[in-house]
Amino acid sequence: MARTRDEAARRRVLDSARDLVCQLGPRAVTVDEIAAAAGVGKQTIYRWWPSKSSVIMDALIELTDPDPADLPGSTYEAVRLQLHRVADMFASRNGDLIRELVADSQGDPALAQDFRDRFFAHRRARGAATLEHGIATGELRPDLDVDDALDVLYGPLWLRLLVGHRPLSRASADHVLDLVWPGLVNEQVSPTTSRLPSRPPGRKRRGATMG
């Protein structure tokens, strides 16, 4: 019975943290407010989480996981869909949570490691699996460095999230992919594979000035 009560209280804390952060923003929320909304004592929260950022981390993971597993058969379209999902997440209120966690982690090595292990790593693994599948099918270069490719594909989206110097959108993700794709494809299979796949009707190729 005690375990059931603990699980129910923990659930209320996470739900309250998520709701408060969505209403007020991550920086405005305090542990006292989370405890009051959840109907638990402040020490109860600190029994399960070492800091407010850790509570927000768990709430963020619940808000953003899991991505649907279904992906198109084409590696290009699969990568494009994954980029769109990241752009959508970063452009939403969840992007504010991610930005705060990254900022807080700069002075907290334990939080930084937690962020890498629990939020970042499995998302990167999904992207890596897509590229590795493309290598296995011959769509992508056999000598492709998957880690470098992931950095080049997703790095611009992270930069836009953290610095805010350019807008975040599906269109900006498409532009990044258009720039990077020719360097990923396996030209030995066919020279035409380096050409960008056709977009759905109504989509126009953007010029280099578009974000």
N, C-alpha and C positions, 0 to 999 in steps of 0.2 A: 504493500500500500504506500509506503514512504517513497519508493522509487517512482510510483505512478504520480504522486504529488510533485516530486522533483521534476519529472518530465513535463508535467502540465505547467509548472512555474517557469521552466526554461523556455517553453513554447511561448508563454505570454511575454517574457522578456524580449525574445526575438521579434515577435509580432509588434510589440510596442516600439522597439528600436527602429524597425523598418518604417512604421507609420509616422513616427516623429521625424525621422530623417527626411522622409518624402515631403512632409508638411513644412518643416523649418529649415532643412538643409543640415548637413552633417556637423558643421562647426557650431551651430547654434544649440544643438542638443546636448544635454548634460546627463550624467549617470543618475543624478537625483530625479530628473524628469522621467527617465526610462523606468526607474524603480517605482515611482509613483503611478505611472500609467499601467505597469504590470501588476501592481498590488503586491510587491515584494520589498524586502528591506534592501538597502544599498549593499550591505555586506553579503547578501545572497548573490548578487550579481558578481561581486569580486571573488566569490567562492568558485565561480565557473569561468570568469574572464579576468585577465590581469589589468585591463584598461578599457576605456570607452571604444577605442579603435578596434579592439578585439571583438567587442560585441557587434560593432558595425560591420566588421569583416564577415562574421557569420550571417548577419542579416543580408549583406550584399550577395554572398554566395547563394543564399536561398532565392533572392530576387532574380538572379541572372543564370542559374543552372536549372536543368541542363539544356543545352542547345538540342534541337531535334537532330536525330542521327541521319535522317534521309538527306542524301546529297546527289546531285546529278551525276550521270555516268562520265561526262566529259570532265577532265581535270580542270580545264579553264573555267567552266561553269561552276564546278565545285569550289574552286578557290574564290571565284567571284562571289558566290553566295556566302562563304565564310567571312570574307571582307565586309560584305553588306551587314552581316549580323554584328560584327564588331563596331562598325560605324554607327549602326542604330543604337547599340548599347552605350557607346561613348557620347552620342548626341542627346541621350535621354537624361533624366534625373539621376540615373545610376552612374552616369559619367562623373557627376559631382562627388559621389561617394568614392569612386575609384581615385579621383584626383586628390581628395583629402587623405585617403589611406597612403597613397604614394608620397605625399608631402610629409605626413607624420612619420613614415618609415625611414626618412632620411636621417633622423636623429635617434632611431630605435632599431638597432640591428636585428633584434628578435622579431619585431613586427615585420621588418623587411623580408626576413627569411620565411615568416609565416605567409606573407603575401605571395612570395614566389612559389612556395610549396602548395598552398591551398587554392589560390586564385589563378595564378599565371601558368603554372606548369602543365596542368591538364588541358588548358586551352591551346597552349603551344603544341602539345602532343597531338591534338586533333588536327592542327594545321600541318604538322610534320607528316602525319599519316596520309593526308591527301597528296602531298608532294611525293612521298615515297611510293604511293600507288601509281602516280603518274610516271615515275621513273620505271617501275616494274612493267607498266603497259607499253613503254616506249614513247609515250607522249612527251616526256621531259628528258633532258640531257642525262646520260648515264653518269656523268662526272659532276652532277649538280651537288653543291654543298647545301644541304637542306637547312641547316641553321642560318647560314648567311642569307639564303633566299627568304626565310621567314623574317629576318631582320629587315630586309629591303622592302618586303611586302607590307609588313605591319608597322614598321618603325614610323613612317609618316603619319599614320593614324594616332599612334601614341604621342608623337610630337605635337600634333594639333590639339589633342586632349589636354596635355600638360602645359603647353605654352599659350595656346589659344590664339595663335597668330593668323590662322586660316580656318575657314569653316569645316565642319565635319558633316559629311553626308554620303549617301550611296554614290552620288556623282563623283565626289572626290576619291572614293575608293576605286571606282572604275578607272579614273584617270591614272592613279598609281599603277593599277594592273596593266593598263595599256602601255605604260612606260617600261614596266619590268618584264612583261611576258616574252618579248622577243629574245631576252637573255636566258630564258628558262627552257624553251622548247628544244626538242631533239631534231636538229636540222639534218642529221644523217639519215633519218627515216625518210624524210621528204622535204625538199626546200620550202614547200608551200606551208609546212606546219608552223613556220615562224610568223605567218600572217595571222592577224587577230581574227578570231571567229566572228561571224556576223552577229549583230545585236538583234533583239526582237524588233519588229516593225515599229516605227515611231521614234526609235532612239537615234540620235545623231552623234557621230564621233565628235568629241570636244577638242577644241584647239588647246595648245600648250598653256594659254593664259587662264584657263578655267580651273577652279579649285574643286 
